Amino acid sequence: MPNALVDPVVDHDVRHLCFRPYPGHPNGCPNFDTTVRCPPQAPYIEDILDFERPIYAVWNIFDFARHVARMKQRHPNWSERQAACCLYWQGTARAMLAEKLRAFRRDHPGTIVIQTPEALGVNVTATMQSLGVTLEWPPKTITFQVALVGFPLGMKRWKN
């Protein structure tokens, strides 16, 4: 299972990605300012996790190129953008990560999971680079789903 101890790269400016326009979303992510796990309501990572205790990155690797090829085969008239649309792969990839997280947490009792570390001000690209893992942006061959797991800092519960 891909995981490693990590020092998260905290950069609050990464939260600005949430309102960067992208195709079909001129105002950025539709979740921005709609849930407590997203900015601006989401707290900062240092207000959630105890940085004096171990923090782990746990990740999943999804074969994005294979998925796109399969979608093109099933739907030969689709554009590249349609075949790569996250609606058709993200649920599967997130389910794979969730299973890894369940297994990881069985061996690390008392920890909590942060599934959207960017929303809490973590530069995931730089954090993974510190582990020697390069994320493809935009993904072409593989895509990663990355969560942080650590011990809570003075919070009873954090739903993410």
Order of alpha helices (4+ residues) and beta strands (2+ residues): beta-beta-alpha-alpha-alpha-beta-alpha-beta
